[in-house]
Amino acid sequence: MTDLSPPAATGFDPRAFRAALGCFATGITVITAQAGGRRVGVTANSFNSLSLDPPLILWSLVKTSASYPVFEAASHFAVNILAHDQIALCRAFAARGDDKFAGVAVTEGQGGCLLLPGTCATIECAREAVLDGGDHWLLIGRVTGFAQTDAAPLLYHRGAYSLAQPHPQAAAR
């Protein structure tokens, strides 16, 4: 290991910490919901499986997000796992704006959650809990439905979009 950051007692560098977190490759999702006549969607890579029995997922949303009131009011939300060719969709939902859904043919899933077209997978969830997680809210969803395709996922690693490909040593087993 190289370039060790100083211990917390001498200072904490959030940028260096963020760079260290960037070493963990993640998939990219767009989490969507609707409530009170408003539709919201946010790009997030803070998504993961929490439990298989019962089927639960977890993701986080910064507390200052303008989308939070809709996620708080919505009974359901969808996790749309982006496919490798959906960088434009990723960027659209990461940007600030009033109608991120302009030109996107969404369909409604269970509880009115919003499903995006052409994704690698979709996971429909009933909101199970919202927990305090520092400067983020932790949203836990109970999986009510899911679908997947053969599309390769869009990944994020060290601040850049990446692609998944089989590791050459995987075939050597």
ABEGO torsion letter per residue (X at the ends): XBGBBBBAAAEBBAAAAAAAAAABBBBBBBBBBBBGGBBBBBBBAABBBABAOBBBBBBBBBAABAAAAAAAABABBBBBBBBAAAAAAAAAAABBEABAABGBBBBBBBGGBBBBBGBABBBBBBBABBBBBEABBBBBBBBABBBBBABBBBBBBGGBBBBBBBBAAAAAX
